[in-house]
């Protein structure tokens, strides 16, 4: 048992080392900071920051500790980075979790273009086939196939965070996990906060991330069709025999 654990640890460490090496090659000379962010709705903050490589590894460990990706249905084994910048998180997750599809959605065109430049230089066909980079608003993409989601929402407006609450409560499947860089106010019957843990970011190596789990979607009784109701049989009552008054 200890031997198997040791072998598994060596494989994980080797994969991490390989991922960091390729990440450095893919993103050499790139930055998501010095780009044109004009012309976008101000409710979407143009302020830019990234999770460090250590931070993404901790994020994956945090997700896996609650529910490993292998425990989700095949069609749900998807990671989303909503506001994915130049795509580093998307690449790292696809590289470190071989069973997962990794999708990044970025509104700012210049950052998306940098992500695509890196994507086009990926040599590993397996990793490349499991990555998708989308330019646009994450509100326009249905995320019902998500198992794990990361959203760096620290600088989002209250309006955007409120819309996110509504979108995720509606679309995500039960047991999906979402990590936020800022705590969120979900209806108590939709999500539960599982844990709060440290994930190093470029602006704060001690930044706290809030991990939520989607609860089952109860169907209100008023919404059930009549044929779905089960009516209990009336109780049998033995009535006493009363003398006739006549």
MARGU-957227 format. One line per 5 residues: their letters; for each residue x, y, z of N, C-alpha, C. Coordinates in steps of 0.1 Angstrom, whole numbers. Layout:
BEGIN
a	X:Y:Z:X:Y:Z:X:Y:Z  ... $
END
This chain:
BEGIN
xxxxx	8:-12:0:0:0:0:9:13:0  19:13:8:28:24:9:36:26:-4  39:14:-10:47:15:-23:38:21:-34  25:17:-34:16:23:-44:14:38:-42  13:42:-29:12:56:-26:24:64:-30 $
xxxxx	36:58:-28:49:64:-32:49:66:-47  45:56:-54:46:57:-69:36:67:-74  24:68:-67:14:78:-71:19:92:-69  26:94:-57:32:107:-54:42:111:-64  51:102:-68:61:105:-78:55:109:-91 $
xxxxx	44:102:-95:38:105:-108:32:119:-107  26:123:-96:20:136:-94:30:147:-95  41:144:-88:52:154:-88:58:156:-102  60:145:-109:65:145:-122:56:153:-132  43:151:-130:33:158:-138:33:173:-135 $
xxxxx	35:177:-122:36:191:-119:48:197:-124  59:190:-124:72:196:-129:71:198:-144  65:188:-151:63:189:-166:54:201:-169  43:202:-161:33:213:-164:40:227:-162  47:228:-152:54:241:-150:64:245:-161 $
xxxxx	71:234:-165:80:236:-176:73:241:-189  62:234:-192:55:238:-204:48:251:-203  43:254:-191:36:267:-188:46:279:-191  58:277:-186:69:287:-188:71:290:-203  72:279:-211:74:280:-225:62:286:-232 $
xxxxx	50:282:-229:38:287:-235:36:302:-233  39:307:-221:35:321:-217:48:330:-216  59:326:-221:71:334:-221:68:348:-228  70:359:-220:68:372:-226:54:377:-226  44:369:-221:30:373:-221:26:378:-208 $
xxxxx	16:388:-208:10:393:-196:-4:398:-199  -13:395:-189:-27:399:-191:-29:413:-186  -19:420:-181:-20:433:-176:-20:444:-186  -10:444:-195:-9:455:-205:-17:452:-218  -30:452:-216:-39:450:-228:-50:461:-228 $
xxxxx	-56:462:-239:-67:472:-241:-80:466:-234  -84:473:-224:-97:469:-217:-108:479:-219  -106:488:-228:-117:499:-230:-128:493:-238  -140:499:-236:-152:496:-244:-160:485:-238  -157:480:-226:-165:469:-219:-174:475:-209 $
xxxxx	-184:468:-206:-194:472:-195:-186:474:-182  -187:485:-175:-179:488:-163:-183:478:-152  -194:472:-152:-198:463:-141:-188:450:-141  -182:448:-153:-172:437:-154:-158:444:-151  -153:442:-140:-140:449:-136:-129:444:-145 $
xxxxx	-121:454:-151:-110:451:-159:-97:448:-151  -98:449:-138:-86:447:-129:-82:432:-131  -68:430:-132:-63:417:-136:-54:412:-125  -56:399:-122:-47:392:-113:-48:377:-116  -39:369:-111:-38:355:-114:-36:347:-102 $
xxxxx	-40:334:-102:-36:324:-92:-22:320:-96  -14:319:-86:0:314:-88:-1:299:-92  10:293:-97:10:279:-100:8:271:-88  14:274:-77:11:268:-64:-4:268:-61  -10:280:-63:-24:283:-60:-33:273:-68 $
xxxxx	-30:272:-81:-39:263:-89:-38:248:-84  -26:244:-80:-24:231:-75:-32:229:-62  -32:240:-53:-40:239:-41:-55:239:-44  -59:246:-54:-73:247:-58:-78:233:-63  -70:226:-71:-73:213:-75:-74:203:-64 $
xxxxx	-64:205:-54:-65:196:-42:-77:199:-34  -81:211:-33:-93:215:-26:-106:209:-32  -107:210:-45:-118:203:-52:-118:188:-49  -106:182:-52:-105:167:-51:-108:162:-37  -105:170:-27:-107:165:-13:-122:164:-10 $
xxxxx	-130:173:-16:-144:172:-14:-151:162:-24  -148:162:-37:-153:152:-46:-143:151:-58  -136:139:-58:-127:137:-69:-134:137:-83  -127:142:-93:-134:143:-106:-139:129:-111  -132:119:-107:-136:105:-112:-150:101:-107 $
xxxxx	-155:108:-96:-168:104:-90:-179:111:-97  -177:120:-107:-187:126:-114:-191:118:-127  -203:119:-132:-206:113:-145:-197:118:-156  -194:110:-166:-184:114:-176:-188:127:-183  -201:129:-185:-205:142:-192:-204:154:-183 $
xxxxx	-201:152:-171:-200:163:-161:-186:166:-157  -176:159:-162:-162:161:-158:-156:173:-165  -161:185:-161:-156:197:-168:-153:208:-158  -141:214:-160:-137:226:-152:-140:238:-160  -145:248:-153:-147:262:-159:-139:272:-151 $
xxxxx	-132:281:-158:-127:293:-153:-134:304:-159  -143:310:-151:-152:321:-156:-145:335:-154  -139:340:-164:-130:351:-164:-116:346:-164  -112:339:-175:-100:331:-175:-88:338:-179  -89:351:-182:-77:359:-185:-69:353:-197 $
xxxxx	-56:351:-196:-48:345:-207:-47:330:-206  -56:324:-198:-58:309:-199:-49:300:-191  -41:306:-182:-31:297:-175:-38:286:-166  -48:290:-159:-55:281:-151:-61:269:-159  -66:273:-170:-73:263:-179:-62:252:-184 $
xxxxx	-50:257:-187:-40:248:-192:-35:239:-180  -33:245:-168:-27:238:-157:-37:227:-153  -50:230:-152:-60:220:-148:-61:209:-158  -61:212:-171:-61:201:-181:-49:193:-180  -37:199:-177:-25:191:-176:-24:182:-164 $
xxxxx	-29:187:-153:-28:180:-140:-39:170:-137  -50:172:-144:-62:163:-142:-65:156:-156  -60:145:-159:-61:139:-172:-76:135:-176  -85:134:-166:-98:130:-169:-107:142:-172  -102:154:-172:-111:165:-172:-111:173:-185 $
xxxxx	-122:179:-189:-122:189:-199:-121:203:-192  -113:212:-198:-110:225:-191:-114:236:-201  -124:245:-196:-129:255:-204:-127:269:-197  -122:278:-205:-120:292:-200:-128:302:-208  -135:311:-201:-143:321:-208:-138:335:-203 $
xxxxx	-134:343:-213:-128:356:-211:-134:367:-219  -138:377:-213:-145:388:-220:-136:397:-228  -124:400:-223:-115:409:-229:-108:403:-241  -110:408:-253:-105:402:-265:-90:400:-265  -83:410:-261:-68:410:-261:-63:398:-252 $
xxxxx	-69:396:-241:-65:385:-232:-69:372:-238  -80:371:-244:-84:359:-251:-74:356:-262  -70:366:-270:-61:363:-281:-47:358:-275  -43:363:-264:-30:357:-258:-32:343:-254  -44:340:-248:-47:326:-244:-47:317:-256 $
xxxxx	-53:322:-268:-53:314:-280:-39:312:-285  -30:322:-284:-16:320:-289:-9:309:-281  -12:309:-268:-6:298:-259:-12:285:-263  -25:285:-265:-32:272:-268:-27:266:-281  -24:275:-291:-20:270:-304:-6:264:-304 $
xxxxx	2:268:-293:15:262:-291:16:250:-283  5:245:-278:5:233:-270:8:221:-279  18:213:-275:23:202:-283:16:189:-279  12:188:-266:6:175:-261:-9:174:-267  -12:165:-275:-25:164:-282:-36:161:-272 $
xxxxx	-33:153:-262:-43:149:-252:-48:161:-244  -38:169:-240:-41:182:-232:-48:191:-241  -43:193:-253:-49:203:-262:-64:199:-266  -67:187:-267:-80:182:-271:-90:184:-260  -86:186:-248:-95:188:-236:-96:203:-232 $
xxxxx	-90:212:-240:-91:226:-236:-100:233:-246  -108:243:-241:-116:251:-249:-115:266:-244  -112:275:-253:-110:289:-249:-121:297:-256  -129:304:-248:-141:311:-254:-139:326:-251  -142:334:-261:-142:349:-260:-156:354:-259 $
xxxxx	-160:359:-247:-174:364:-245:-177:365:-231  -190:367:-228:-195:368:-214:-198:355:-209  -194:352:-197:-198:339:-191:-213:338:-188  -220:349:-189:-235:348:-188:-241:342:-200  -234:342:-211:-239:336:-224:-236:321:-225 $
xxxxx	-229:315:-216:-226:301:-217:-232:293:-206  -240:283:-210:-246:274:-201:-235:265:-195  -234:264:-181:-224:256:-175:-229:244:-167  -240:239:-173:-247:227:-166:-238:215:-166  -228:214:-174:-219:202:-175:-207:204:-165 $
xxxxx	-207:214:-157:-195:216:-148:-195:207:-136  -183:203:-133:-181:196:-120:-174:206:-110  -163:213:-116:-156:223:-108:-156:236:-115  -158:247:-108:-158:260:-113:-149:269:-105  -142:278:-111:-134:288:-104:-138:302:-109 $
xxxxx	-141:311:-100:-145:325:-104:-137:335:-95  -128:343:-101:-121:353:-93:-130:365:-93  -139:366:-84:-150:376:-84:-147:387:-74  -135:388:-69:-132:398:-59:-135:412:-63  -133:416:-75:-135:430:-80:-148:431:-88 $
xxxxx	-156:421:-89:-169:422:-96:-178:431:-89  -187:438:-96:-197:446:-90:-207:437:-83  -215:443:-74:-226:436:-67:-236:431:-77  -238:438:-88:-248:434:-98:-243:421:-105  -230:420:-108:-225:408:-115:-226:396:-105 $
xxxxx	-222:399:-93:-222:388:-83:-236:383:-81  -246:392:-81:-260:388:-79:-265:379:-91  -261:384:-103:-265:376:-115:-258:362:-115  -246:362:-110:-239:349:-109:-246:339:-100  -251:344:-89:-258:336:-79:-270:330:-86 $
xxxxx	-278:338:-93:-290:333:-100:-286:323:-111  -276:326:-119:-272:317:-130:-267:304:-125  -258:304:-115:-253:291:-110:-263:283:-103  -272:289:-95:-283:282:-88:-292:275:-98  -294:281:-110:-303:276:-120:-296:265:-128 $
xxxxx	-283:266:-131:-277:258:-142:-269:246:-136  -262:248:-125:-253:238:-120:-260:225:-115  -254:214:-118:-260:201:-113:-256:199:-98  -264:191:-91:-260:188:-77:-246:182:-76  -239:186:-65:-226:182:-62:-215:189:-70 $
xxxxx	-219:198:-78:-209:207:-85:-202:215:-74  -189:219:-76:-182:226:-66:-177:240:-73  -179:251:-66:-175:264:-71:-166:270:-61  -155:275:-65:-145:283:-57:-145:297:-61  -148:306:-51:-148:321:-54:-137:327:-46 $
xxxxx	-132:339:-51:-122:346:-44:-129:356:-34  -142:356:-34:-149:365:-25:-162:357:-21  -165:357:-8:-177:349:-3:-190:354:-10  -199:345:-12:-212:348:-19:-224:345:-10  -235:352:-13:-247:350:-5:-257:342:-14 $
xxxxx	-257:329:-12:-266:320:-19:-278:317:-11  -289:314:-18:-301:309:-10:-297:296:-3  -301:294:10:-297:283:18:-300:269:12  -310:269:3:-314:256:-2:-307:253:-16  -298:261:-20:-291:259:-33:-277:255:-32 $
xxxxx	-269:262:-23:-255:259:-21:-252:259:-6  -241:252:-3:-236:253:11:-221:255:10  -215:264:19:-201:266:19:-194:254:26  -186:247:19:-179:235:24:-166:239:32  -158:248:27:-146:251:33:-141:265:28 $
xxxxx	-131:270:36:-124:282:32:-110:279:34  -102:282:24:-88:278:24:-79:288:17  -66:287:20:-56:296:14:-52:292:0  -53:301:-10:-49:299:-24:-40:311:-28  -27:309:-29:-19:321:-33:-23:327:-46 $
xxxxx	-24:340:-46:-27:348:-58:-15:358:-61  -15:364:-73:-4:373:-76:-4:385:-67  -16:389:-62:-18:401:-54:-17:398:-39  -18:385:-35:-18:382:-21:-16:367:-19  -4:363:-14:-1:349:-13:-9:342:-2 $
xxxxx	-16:350:6:-24:344:17:-39:346:14  -43:347:1:-57:350:-2:-66:338:1  -78:341:6:-87:331:10:-97:328:-2  -100:315:-4:-109:311:-14:-121:304:-7  -133:306:-12:-145:301:-6:-151:290:-15 $
xxxxx	-152:278:-10:-156:266:-18:-170:263:-14  -179:263:-24:-193:260:-22:-197:247:-30  -207:240:-24:-212:228:-31:-227:230:-34  -230:226:-47:-244:227:-51:-252:216:-45  -264:219:-39:-272:209:-32:-282:204:-43 $
xxxxx	-289:193:-39:-299:188:-48:-310:198:-51  -315:197:-63:-326:206:-67:-339:201:-64  -345:205:-52:-358:200:-49:-369:206:-58  -378:198:-62:-389:202:-70:-401:206:-61  -405:219:-61:-416:223:-52:-428:215:-55 $
xxxxx	-436:211:-45:-448:203:-47:-458:210:-57  -458:223:-56:-468:230:-65:-465:228:-80  -452:224:-83:-448:223:-97:-450:209:-102  -453:199:-93:-454:185:-98:-467:183:-105  -467:176:-116:-480:172:-123:-488:163:-114 $
xxxxx	-501:163:-116:-510:156:-107:-507:141:-107  -503:136:-118:-500:121:-118:-488:117:-110  -480:127:-106:-468:124:-98:-471:124:-83  -483:128:-79:-487:128:-65:-491:114:-61  -488:110:-48:-492:97:-42:-501:101:-31 $
xxxxx	-514:98:-32:-523:101:-21:-525:89:-12  -523:91:1:-525:81:10:-539:76:11  -540:63:13:-554:57:15:-560:63:28  -573:65:28:-579:71:40:-579:60:51  -577:64:63:-576:55:74:-590:48:76 $
xxxxx	-589:35:80:-601:28:83:-606:31:97  -618:35:99:-623:39:112:-635:30:115  -634:24:127:-646:16:131:-655:25:139  -666:28:133:-676:37:140:-685:29:150  -687:34:161:-696:27:171:-711:26:165 $
xxxxx	-717:15:168:-731:14:164:-740:21:174  -747:31:170:-755:39:179:-770:35:177  -777:34:188:-792:30:187:-800:41:180  -809:36:172:-817:45:164:-826:53:173  -827:66:170:-836:75:178:-850:73:175 $
x	-853:65:165:-867:63:161:-873:50:165 $
END
